[in-house]
Amino acid sequence: MGSHCCKMDHSIRQDELDLDLDEISNITPLPLSKASISQKDTKKSKATQLHRREKSMSPCSLERSKTHKEMAVQEDVLNTEGEHRHNLEVLQVMQQMSKTTVVEITQPIRMSSLSQIGTATKIKLGIDIFIHLKEGSINSYYKFDKVLGQGGFGKVWKVTHKITNLVRAIKQIKKSSILKEEKQRMFSEMNILKNLDHPNILKLFELYQDQNNYYLVTEYLSGGELLERIKIMTCFTENVAANYIRQILLATLYCHEKNIVHRDLKPENVIFVNSDPNSLLKVIDFGTSRKFDKSKCMSKDIGTPFYVAPEVLNHQYNEKCDLWSCGIILYVLLCGYPPFTGRTVHQVLERVKQGVFVFESRDWDGISKEAKQFISKLLRVDPKRRLSAKEALNDPWLLKYNPSTQLNLRVLENIKQFQAQTLLRQALMSYMITQMSTQREIQEIQNEFTKLDLNHDGILSKDELIKGYQQLKSDSKLVEDEVEKIIDLIDVNRSGMIDFSEFCMAAMNQEKLFSVQRIEQAFKIFDQNGDSFISKQDLEAIMGHLEDDVWNQILHECNANQEGQISYQEFITVLQQKTL
């Protein structure tokens, strides 16, 4: 992974550390600023004093940073032993300390050059075909609203797409402010994120660059961090905790099945879609993630105090480090403080290495035995004995406190009616579902996808669909024939399985998807130069490079005019086809 490996006690420039922790890796803006956490109190909390003291330091090495932090913590609030019960100050200090990653990434994951990102020699109807580095004025496409956060790297904005009026977040990164390694890391993260298609993972929509900046366009998640939700909830049951941790585990298993390890799971990297009490969760910040080889161990120290796994600190670990972090998150969800505490960061990490923790009776007597057993199986020091993500999702506690519910048969009927017989129609439908749908429209479909996904791997197999459709018909042969037909129509990237976006494309009510307003919006988006026709160049601006034979096929399918362009009426005709 490179000639230099930065270990825990090696020197590191503080400005690089600050970029990593607070700015570069969090693509989705935090709904609350750091200062707002403690400003709610009438008196300045010790956590606020500690945070300000940390901000005023300017050490030149991670080791020195720890020393300063230890001194401040000894004077103030990290002595949580004896003051554990849902202590808001403890949660506040955890929130500040969680911004401190064990080490900075100094080696990039191997990646494509900037000019290669998102391009392909021939069309591929996966979600990634719409995410490639575009050039030009982003102000032509987005109306910039308020600043959600800013730093030396640039700003995070709340924006509105001018054509669809969809609200999104844009991270503006000044090219002059980031080092070469940070740029490589940024694009490594985007290369990973743009290929992740899961209901509990942040969605990346678009990438732009101009002469001075890069722009990352993502979902706007307004519901706040998981840790903030813990602090304000007056009643927090095991059922709620099971619902939250299950969503995190679903995202984790999906990543692991794709040989991607997150390496920094923590409540600050879990965001609610909105403020609704039943809002879904999304895992964010893939800045520390990487592809892994099952036959090899990873060695770089990556993680956050309180949540980092002991084997990471010993420089030999695999993807199960994410499961340890999930165990810590669940522990915090159920009692309000972490299992490994101490007066200093060093003490915390030493206790993590030992892996000895307890369930104090005053806080855990009301918690079920199954929950404690589940946590214990996630926090086994030996990764070989620790649960995998798949095993965790089948744990008796999760099955008891977050049971599956009946499928919505109407969604299955929608899928049966799905039609996408032409290449252009498939591409347009893929774009409209991945780039133009609202979170509210997707939420119900997401719930049904999760119910059908019996092995929790984030994709639907033929067998899983058959079991779902057996609720509609009892004739197994008819069901199998029906499912084979459905897969042939829906599987637009020809993976042999049904991805989440493919499922959404087929499950959404077609009349809603193809409303007059949405068709008009889609045409305006694809008509890049505004001449009322879609040319090959227009389509390539959205989808990347198209081979001539693919473009000719598209023109033939929609009976385009002799000028080699697609008119608005031809566009409508393609989208509104009803029969095979």
C-alpha positions as CSV (number, residue, x, y, z in Angstrom):
1,M,0.0,0.0,0.0
2,G,3.0,2.3,-0.2
3,S,6.5,2.7,1.1
4,H,5.5,4.6,4.3
5,C,3.1,3.3,6.9
6,C,2.1,5.7,9.6
7,K,1.9,4.0,13.0
8,M,0.2,5.2,16.1
9,D,3.2,7.0,17.7
10,H,4.8,8.3,14.5
11,S,4.9,12.0,13.7
12,I,2.1,13.5,11.6
13,R,1.4,17.1,10.6
14,Q,-1.5,18.5,12.7
15,D,-3.0,20.3,9.7
16,E,-3.3,16.9,7.9
17,L,-4.9,15.4,11.0
18,D,-7.5,18.2,11.3
19,L,-8.4,17.9,7.6
20,D,-8.9,14.2,8.0
21,L,-11.0,14.3,11.1
22,D,-13.3,17.3,10.7
23,E,-13.5,18.0,7.1
24,I,-12.3,15.8,4.2
25,S,-13.9,12.5,5.1
26,N,-17.4,13.5,6.1
27,I,-19.2,13.9,2.8
28,T,-22.5,14.4,4.5
29,P,-22.6,17.5,6.7
30,L,-23.4,17.1,10.3
31,P,-26.7,18.7,11.0
32,L,-25.4,20.2,14.3
33,S,-22.2,22.1,14.7
34,K,-19.7,21.0,17.3
35,A,-20.3,24.1,19.3
36,S,-24.0,23.7,19.4
37,I,-23.9,20.5,21.4
38,S,-22.8,22.2,24.6
39,Q,-24.2,25.7,24.0
40,K,-27.6,24.3,24.8
41,D,-26.6,24.1,28.5
42,T,-27.0,27.2,30.7
43,K,-23.6,26.6,32.2
44,K,-20.4,25.9,30.2
45,S,-19.9,22.2,30.5
46,K,-16.5,20.7,31.1
47,A,-16.8,19.0,27.8
48,T,-16.9,22.4,26.1
49,Q,-13.9,23.6,28.1
50,L,-12.0,20.5,27.0
51,H,-12.9,21.0,23.4
52,R,-11.8,24.6,23.4
53,R,-8.6,23.6,25.0
54,E,-8.0,20.9,22.4
55,K,-8.7,23.5,19.6
56,S,-6.1,25.9,21.0
57,M,-3.3,23.2,20.9
58,S,-1.0,23.0,17.9
59,P,1.1,19.9,18.4
60,C,3.2,18.6,15.5
61,S,2.8,14.9,16.2
62,L,0.0,12.5,17.2
63,E,2.0,11.4,20.2
64,R,2.3,15.0,21.4
65,S,-1.4,15.6,20.7
66,K,-2.2,12.6,22.9
67,T,-0.1,14.0,25.7
68,H,-1.9,17.4,25.7
69,K,-5.2,15.6,25.5
70,E,-4.3,13.4,28.5
71,M,-3.4,16.4,30.6
72,A,-6.7,18.1,29.8
73,V,-8.7,15.0,30.4
74,Q,-7.1,14.3,33.7
75,E,-8.1,17.7,34.9
76,D,-11.6,17.4,33.6
77,V,-14.2,14.9,32.6
78,L,-12.9,11.5,31.3
79,N,-13.0,10.0,34.8
80,T,-16.4,8.5,34.0
81,E,-16.0,5.6,36.4
82,G,-18.6,6.1,39.1
83,E,-20.6,8.6,37.0
84,H,-21.9,6.5,34.2
85,R,-25.7,6.7,34.2
86,H,-26.7,8.3,30.8
87,N,-24.3,11.1,31.6
88,L,-24.7,13.8,29.0
89,E,-21.2,15.1,29.7
90,V,-19.8,11.7,29.0
91,L,-21.7,11.6,25.7
92,Q,-20.5,15.1,24.8
93,V,-16.8,14.2,25.5
94,M,-17.2,11.0,23.5
95,Q,-18.6,13.1,20.7
96,Q,-15.5,15.4,20.8
97,M,-13.0,12.5,21.2
98,S,-14.7,10.6,18.4
99,K,-13.4,13.3,16.1
100,T,-9.9,12.0,16.9
101,T,-9.0,9.2,14.6
102,V,-6.2,6.9,15.8
103,V,-4.0,7.7,12.8
104,E,-4.1,9.5,9.5
105,I,-4.3,7.7,6.2
106,T,-1.1,8.4,4.3
107,Q,-1.4,5.8,1.6
108,P,-4.1,6.0,-1.0
109,I,-6.1,3.0,-2.2
110,R,-5.2,2.3,-5.8
111,M,-7.5,4.3,-7.9
112,S,-8.2,5.5,-11.4
113,S,-6.9,8.8,-12.7
114,L,-9.3,11.7,-12.5
115,S,-10.0,11.6,-16.2
116,Q,-10.9,7.9,-15.9
117,I,-13.4,8.1,-13.1
118,G,-16.9,7.0,-14.2
119,T,-16.1,6.4,-17.8
120,A,-16.5,3.2,-19.7
121,T,-15.9,1.9,-23.2
122,K,-19.5,0.7,-23.4
123,I,-22.7,1.3,-21.7
124,K,-23.3,-0.4,-18.3
125,L,-26.6,0.3,-16.7
126,G,-25.4,0.3,-13.1
127,I,-25.8,3.2,-10.7
128,D,-22.2,4.2,-11.3
129,I,-22.7,5.2,-14.9
130,F,-24.3,8.5,-13.8
131,I,-21.5,9.3,-11.4
132,H,-18.4,10.6,-13.2
133,L,-16.3,13.7,-12.9
134,K,-18.1,16.5,-14.8
135,E,-16.6,19.9,-15.7
136,G,-18.3,23.3,-15.9
137,S,-20.2,25.7,-13.7
138,I,-22.1,23.9,-11.0
139,N,-24.2,27.0,-10.5
140,S,-25.9,26.2,-13.7
141,Y,-27.4,23.1,-12.1
142,Y,-27.7,23.9,-8.4
143,K,-29.0,26.8,-6.4
144,F,-26.8,27.3,-3.3
145,D,-28.7,27.9,-0.1
146,K,-27.1,28.1,3.4
147,V,-23.6,27.0,4.5
148,L,-23.8,23.9,6.7
149,G,-20.2,23.9,7.6
150,Q,-16.8,25.2,6.6
151,G,-13.1,24.9,7.2
152,G,-9.8,25.3,5.6
153,F,-10.8,22.8,2.9
154,G,-13.8,24.8,1.7
155,K,-17.5,24.6,2.6
156,V,-20.5,22.3,2.8
157,W,-23.7,23.7,1.4
158,K,-27.3,22.9,1.4
159,V,-28.4,23.2,-2.2
160,T,-31.5,22.8,-4.5
161,H,-31.4,21.2,-7.9
162,K,-32.7,23.8,-10.2
163,I,-34.8,21.5,-12.4
164,T,-36.1,18.9,-10.0
165,N,-36.2,21.1,-6.8
166,L,-34.6,18.2,-4.9
167,V,-32.6,19.3,-1.8
168,R,-29.1,17.9,-1.6
169,A,-25.8,18.6,0.0
170,I,-22.7,19.8,-1.8
171,K,-19.2,19.5,-0.4
172,Q,-17.0,22.1,-2.0
173,I,-13.3,21.3,-1.7
174,K,-10.7,23.9,-2.7
175,K,-8.1,22.3,-4.9
176,S,-5.4,24.6,-3.5
177,S,-6.2,23.4,0.1
178,I,-5.6,19.7,-0.2
179,L,-2.4,17.8,-0.5
180,K,-1.7,15.1,-3.1
181,E,-2.3,12.2,-0.7
182,E,-5.6,13.8,0.5
183,K,-6.8,14.2,-3.1
184,Q,-6.0,10.5,-3.7
185,R,-7.9,9.6,-0.6
186,M,-10.9,11.7,-1.6
187,F,-11.2,10.0,-5.0
188,S,-10.6,6.6,-3.4
189,E,-13.6,7.2,-1.2
190,M,-15.7,8.4,-4.1
191,N,-14.7,5.3,-6.2
192,I,-16.0,3.1,-3.3
193,L,-19.1,5.2,-2.5
194,K,-20.3,5.5,-6.1
195,N,-20.6,1.7,-6.4
196,L,-22.4,1.1,-3.2
197,D,-26.2,0.7,-3.8
198,H,-27.8,0.0,-0.4
199,P,-30.7,1.6,1.5
200,N,-28.6,2.2,4.6
201,I,-25.6,3.8,2.9
202,L,-25.2,7.5,1.9
203,K,-25.9,8.0,-1.8
204,L,-23.5,9.9,-3.9
205,F,-25.2,11.6,-6.8
206,E,-22.7,13.7,-8.8
207,L,-19.1,14.9,-9.0
208,Y,-18.1,18.2,-10.5
209,Q,-14.9,20.2,-10.9
210,D,-14.0,23.7,-12.1
211,Q,-10.7,25.5,-12.1
212,N,-10.7,26.1,-8.4
213,N,-12.9,23.4,-6.7
214,Y,-14.1,19.9,-6.6
215,Y,-17.8,19.4,-5.7
216,L,-19.3,16.2,-4.2
217,V,-23.1,16.1,-4.5
218,T,-24.8,13.7,-2.0
219,E,-28.0,13.1,-0.2
220,Y,-29.0,15.8,2.3
221,L,-29.6,14.0,5.6
222,S,-31.3,16.3,8.0
223,G,-32.1,13.9,10.9
224,G,-28.9,14.4,12.9
225,E,-26.3,12.0,14.3
226,L,-27.2,8.8,16.1
227,L,-25.5,10.1,19.3
228,E,-27.6,13.2,19.3
229,R,-30.8,11.1,19.0
230,I,-29.6,9.0,22.0
231,K,-29.2,12.2,24.1
232,I,-32.7,13.6,23.4
233,M,-34.8,10.4,23.5
234,T,-36.8,10.2,26.7
235,C,-37.6,6.5,26.2
236,F,-35.1,4.2,24.6
237,T,-36.2,0.6,24.4
238,E,-34.4,-2.5,23.3
239,N,-36.8,-2.6,20.3
240,V,-35.5,0.8,19.2
241,A,-31.9,-0.2,19.8
242,A,-32.4,-3.4,17.8
243,N,-33.9,-1.5,14.9
244,Y,-30.9,0.9,14.8
245,I,-28.2,-1.7,15.1
246,R,-29.9,-3.9,12.6
247,Q,-29.7,-1.2,10.0
248,I,-26.1,-0.5,10.7
249,L,-25.3,-4.3,10.4
250,L,-27.2,-4.5,7.1
251,A,-25.0,-1.8,5.7
252,T,-21.9,-3.5,7.2
253,L,-22.7,-6.9,5.7
254,Y,-23.4,-5.4,2.3
255,C,-19.9,-3.8,2.4
256,H,-18.2,-6.9,3.6
257,E,-19.9,-9.0,0.8
258,K,-18.2,-6.6,-1.6
259,N,-14.9,-6.9,0.2
260,I,-15.1,-3.4,1.6
261,V,-14.3,-2.6,5.3
262,H,-15.4,0.7,6.8
263,R,-12.9,0.9,9.7
264,D,-14.5,3.9,11.5
265,L,-18.1,2.9,12.4
266,K,-19.3,5.1,15.3
267,P,-22.5,7.0,16.1
268,E,-21.2,10.2,14.5
269,N,-21.0,8.3,11.2
270,V,-24.6,7.1,11.4
271,I,-27.1,9.8,10.3
272,F,-30.9,9.8,10.3
273,V,-32.5,10.7,7.0
274,N,-34.9,13.1,8.7
275,S,-36.2,14.1,12.1
276,D,-39.1,11.6,12.0
277,P,-39.0,9.3,15.0
278,N,-39.1,6.3,12.6
279,S,-36.5,7.7,10.2
280,L,-34.2,5.4,8.5
281,L,-30.4,5.4,9.2
282,K,-27.5,5.9,6.7
283,V,-23.9,5.0,7.3
284,I,-21.6,7.8,6.0
285,D,-17.9,8.7,5.9
286,F,-16.1,6.1,3.8
287,G,-12.8,8.1,4.0
288,T,-11.2,5.3,6.0
289,S,-12.7,2.4,4.1
290,R,-10.8,0.2,1.7
291,K,-11.1,-2.9,-0.4
292,F,-9.7,-5.9,1.5
293,D,-8.3,-9.3,0.5
294,K,-9.7,-12.1,2.6
295,S,-6.4,-13.9,2.5
296,K,-4.5,-11.0,3.9
297,C,-4.6,-9.1,7.1
298,M,-4.6,-5.3,7.3
299,S,-2.1,-3.5,9.5
300,K,-2.7,0.3,9.4
301,D,-4.0,1.8,12.6
302,I,-7.4,3.3,11.6
303,G,-10.2,4.0,13.9
304,T,-11.5,6.1,16.8
305,P,-10.9,5.8,20.6
306,F,-13.9,4.0,22.3
307,Y,-14.8,2.2,19.0
308,V,-11.6,0.9,17.6
309,A,-11.1,-2.9,17.8
310,P,-8.1,-4.3,19.8
311,E,-6.6,-6.1,16.9
312,V,-6.4,-2.8,14.9
313,L,-4.2,-1.4,17.7
314,N,-2.0,-4.6,17.3
315,H,-1.7,-4.0,13.5
316,Q,-3.2,-7.2,12.4
317,Y,-6.9,-7.3,11.6
318,N,-9.6,-8.1,9.0
319,E,-13.2,-6.9,8.3
320,K,-14.4,-8.1,11.7
321,C,-13.0,-4.9,13.2
322,D,-16.3,-3.4,12.0
323,L,-18.3,-5.8,14.1
324,W,-16.4,-4.8,17.3
325,S,-17.4,-1.2,16.5
326,C,-21.0,-2.3,16.1
327,G,-20.8,-4.0,19.5
328,I,-19.6,-0.7,21.1
329,I,-22.3,1.3,19.4
330,L,-25.0,-1.1,20.8
331,Y,-23.5,-0.9,24.3
332,V,-23.7,2.9,24.1
333,L,-27.3,2.7,22.8
334,L,-28.4,0.6,25.7
335,C,-26.7,2.4,28.6
336,G,-25.4,5.8,27.4
337,Y,-21.7,5.3,27.9
338,P,-18.9,3.1,26.3
339,P,-17.6,-0.1,27.9
340,F,-14.0,1.0,27.8
341,T,-13.3,4.3,29.6
342,G,-10.4,6.0,31.3
343,R,-8.9,9.2,32.5
344,T,-6.8,9.5,29.3
345,V,-6.9,8.5,25.7
346,H,-4.0,6.2,26.4
347,Q,-6.0,4.5,29.2
348,V,-9.0,4.0,26.9
349,L,-6.9,2.3,24.2
350,E,-5.1,0.1,26.8
351,R,-8.4,-1.1,28.1
352,V,-9.6,-1.7,24.6
353,K,-6.6,-3.9,24.0
354,Q,-7.4,-5.9,27.1
355,G,-11.1,-6.2,26.1
356,V,-12.4,-6.7,29.7
357,F,-15.8,-5.0,30.3
358,V,-18.7,-5.4,32.6
359,F,-22.5,-4.7,32.6
360,E,-22.9,-2.7,35.8
361,S,-26.1,-3.7,37.5
362,R,-27.5,-0.3,38.2
363,D,-27.6,0.4,34.4
364,W,-28.1,-3.1,33.0
365,D,-30.5,-4.9,35.3
366,G,-33.4,-3.8,33.1
367,I,-31.7,-5.0,30.0
368,S,-32.4,-8.5,28.7
369,K,-30.0,-11.4,29.0
370,E,-30.1,-11.9,25.2
371,A,-28.9,-8.3,24.6
372,K,-25.9,-8.7,26.9
373,Q,-25.0,-12.0,25.3
374,F,-25.3,-10.4,21.9
375,I,-22.9,-7.6,22.9
376,S,-20.5,-10.1,24.4
377,K,-20.4,-12.1,21.1
378,L,-19.6,-8.9,19.2
379,L,-16.9,-7.8,21.7
380,R,-14.8,-10.9,21.7
381,V,-11.1,-10.0,21.6
382,D,-10.3,-12.9,19.3
383,P,-11.8,-11.9,15.9
384,K,-12.0,-15.6,15.0
385,R,-14.6,-16.1,17.8
386,R,-16.4,-12.8,17.1
387,L,-19.7,-12.8,15.2
388,S,-19.6,-12.0,11.5
389,A,-22.1,-9.5,10.2
390,K,-24.2,-12.3,8.7
391,E,-24.2,-14.2,12.0
392,A,-25.0,-11.0,14.0
393,L,-28.1,-10.3,11.9
394,N,-29.4,-13.8,12.8
395,D,-28.7,-13.4,16.5
396,P,-31.7,-14.4,18.8
397,W,-31.8,-11.0,20.3
398,L,-32.3,-9.2,17.0
399,L,-34.8,-11.7,15.9
400,K,-36.8,-11.2,19.1
401,Y,-36.7,-7.4,19.3
402,N,-36.7,-6.6,15.6
403,P,-38.8,-9.3,14.0
404,S,-39.6,-9.2,10.3
405,T,-43.1,-8.2,9.2
406,Q,-45.4,-9.2,6.3
407,L,-44.6,-8.1,2.8
408,N,-46.6,-5.4,1.1
409,L,-48.1,-7.4,-1.7
410,R,-48.9,-4.2,-3.7
411,V,-45.1,-3.7,-4.2
412,L,-44.8,-7.2,-5.6
413,E,-47.7,-6.5,-7.9
414,N,-45.9,-3.3,-9.1
415,I,-42.9,-5.3,-10.0
416,K,-44.9,-7.8,-12.0
417,Q,-46.2,-4.9,-14.1
418,F,-42.7,-3.5,-14.8
419,Q,-41.8,-2.9,-18.4
420,A,-38.4,-1.8,-19.7
421,Q,-38.0,-3.3,-23.1
422,T,-35.6,-0.8,-24.7
423,L,-32.1,0.2,-23.8
424,L,-32.9,3.9,-23.6
425,R,-36.0,3.3,-21.5
426,Q,-33.9,1.2,-19.1
427,A,-31.3,3.9,-18.9
428,L,-33.9,6.7,-18.3
429,M,-35.7,4.7,-15.7
430,S,-32.4,3.9,-13.9
431,Y,-31.6,7.6,-13.9
432,M,-35.0,8.7,-12.7
433,I,-35.1,6.3,-9.8
434,T,-31.5,6.9,-8.7
435,Q,-31.2,10.6,-9.3
436,M,-34.7,12.1,-9.3
437,S,-36.6,10.2,-6.5
438,T,-37.3,11.6,-3.1
439,Q,-36.3,9.9,0.1
440,R,-40.0,9.6,1.1
441,E,-40.8,7.8,-2.2
442,I,-38.0,5.3,-1.6
443,Q,-38.6,4.6,2.0
444,E,-41.6,2.2,1.7
445,I,-39.9,0.4,-1.2
446,Q,-36.8,0.1,1.0
447,N,-38.7,-1.6,3.8
448,E,-40.0,-4.2,1.3
449,F,-36.6,-4.8,-0.2
450,T,-35.2,-5.5,3.3
451,K,-38.0,-8.0,4.0
452,L,-37.3,-9.9,0.8
453,D,-33.5,-9.9,1.4
454,L,-33.6,-13.0,3.6
455,N,-29.8,-13.4,3.9
456,H,-29.3,-9.7,4.4
457,D,-26.6,-9.3,1.8
458,G,-28.1,-6.2,0.2
459,I,-29.1,-7.9,-3.1
460,L,-32.0,-10.2,-4.1
461,S,-31.4,-13.6,-5.5
462,K,-33.8,-15.7,-7.6
463,D,-34.6,-17.9,-4.5
464,E,-35.4,-14.9,-2.4
465,L,-37.8,-13.5,-5.0
466,I,-39.5,-16.9,-5.4
467,K,-40.1,-17.0,-1.6
468,G,-41.6,-13.6,-1.7
469,Y,-43.9,-14.3,-4.7
470,Q,-45.1,-17.6,-3.2
471,Q,-47.2,-15.3,-0.9
472,L,-49.1,-14.3,-4.1
473,K,-49.3,-17.7,-5.8
474,S,-49.1,-21.3,-4.6
475,D,-48.1,-22.9,-7.9
476,S,-44.3,-23.1,-7.6
477,K,-43.8,-23.6,-11.3
478,L,-45.8,-20.5,-12.2
479,V,-43.9,-18.5,-9.5
480,E,-40.5,-19.6,-10.8
481,D,-41.4,-18.7,-14.4
482,E,-42.7,-15.3,-13.2
483,V,-39.6,-14.6,-11.2
484,E,-37.3,-15.5,-14.1
485,K,-39.2,-13.1,-16.3
486,I,-39.0,-10.4,-13.7
487,I,-35.2,-10.9,-13.3
488,D,-34.7,-10.7,-17.0
489,L,-36.5,-7.4,-17.1
490,I,-35.2,-5.8,-13.9
491,D,-31.5,-6.9,-13.9
492,V,-30.4,-4.1,-16.2
493,N,-26.7,-4.5,-15.2
494,R,-26.9,-8.2,-15.9
495,S,-25.4,-9.3,-12.6
496,G,-27.8,-12.2,-12.2
497,M,-29.1,-10.6,-9.0
498,I,-31.4,-7.6,-8.3
499,D,-29.7,-4.6,-6.8
500,F,-31.5,-2.1,-4.6
501,S,-31.9,0.5,-7.3
502,E,-33.1,-2.0,-9.8
503,F,-35.7,-3.2,-7.3
504,C,-36.8,0.4,-6.7
505,M,-37.0,1.1,-10.4
506,A,-39.5,-1.8,-10.8
507,A,-41.3,-1.5,-7.5
508,M,-42.3,2.2,-7.7
509,N,-45.7,2.9,-9.1
510,Q,-45.0,3.6,-12.8
511,E,-47.6,6.3,-13.1
512,K,-45.9,8.2,-10.3
513,L,-42.4,7.6,-11.8
514,F,-43.6,8.8,-15.2
515,S,-45.6,11.8,-14.2
516,V,-45.7,14.6,-16.8
517,Q,-43.7,16.8,-14.5
518,R,-41.0,14.2,-14.0
519,I,-40.7,13.4,-17.7
520,E,-40.3,17.1,-18.5
521,Q,-37.7,17.5,-15.8
522,A,-35.8,14.4,-17.1
523,F,-35.8,15.8,-20.7
524,K,-34.5,19.1,-19.5
525,I,-31.7,17.4,-17.6
526,F,-30.7,15.3,-20.6
527,D,-31.0,18.2,-23.0
528,Q,-27.7,19.6,-21.9
529,N,-27.5,22.5,-24.4
530,G,-31.2,23.4,-24.2
531,D,-31.9,23.1,-28.0
532,S,-35.0,20.9,-27.4
533,F,-33.2,17.7,-28.7
534,I,-31.1,15.1,-27.0
535,S,-27.9,14.3,-28.9
536,K,-25.2,11.7,-28.4
537,Q,-23.1,14.4,-26.7
538,D,-26.0,15.3,-24.3
539,L,-26.5,11.7,-23.3
540,E,-22.7,11.2,-22.8
541,A,-22.6,14.1,-20.5
542,I,-25.0,12.2,-18.2
543,M,-24.0,8.6,-18.8
544,G,-20.3,8.7,-19.9
545,H,-18.9,7.5,-23.2
546,L,-21.2,5.6,-25.6
547,E,-20.0,3.5,-28.4
548,D,-21.5,4.4,-31.8
549,D,-23.3,1.1,-32.1
550,V,-25.0,1.6,-28.7
551,W,-26.1,5.2,-29.8
552,N,-27.4,3.9,-33.1
553,Q,-29.4,1.2,-31.2
554,I,-30.9,3.9,-29.0
555,L,-31.9,6.0,-32.0
556,H,-33.5,3.0,-33.7
557,E,-35.4,2.1,-30.6
558,C,-37.1,5.5,-30.3
559,N,-37.5,6.0,-34.1
560,A,-35.5,9.2,-33.9
561,N,-35.4,11.7,-36.7
562,Q,-32.9,11.7,-39.5
563,E,-30.8,14.3,-37.7
564,G,-29.6,11.7,-35.2
565,Q,-31.3,13.4,-32.3
566,I,-34.1,12.6,-29.9
567,S,-37.0,15.0,-29.7
568,Y,-39.2,15.6,-26.7
569,Q,-42.1,13.7,-28.3
570,E,-39.8,10.7,-29.1
571,F,-38.5,10.9,-25.5
572,I,-42.1,10.7,-24.2
573,T,-43.0,7.8,-26.5
574,V,-40.0,5.8,-25.2
575,L,-40.9,6.4,-21.6
576,Q,-44.7,5.7,-21.9
577,Q,-44.4,2.4,-23.7
578,K,-46.9,0.0,-22.0
579,T,-46.5,-3.3,-23.8
580,L,-43.8,-5.8,-24.7
